[in-house]
């Protein structure tokens, strides 16, 4: 029973890690892309 519980907890932990970790990274990448787009727009307007 201990091995089964460990396996279930491992699967849940891995799922949460995969769900939350890339989501935070996508938000960071999105902010950087917005900054780059704004800089390009300013450059084109000059």
PyMOL commands that set and color helices and strands:
alter all, ss='L'
color gray80, all
select helices_A, chain A and resi 2-45
alter helices_A, ss='H'
color red, helices_A
deselect
rebuild
show_as cartoon
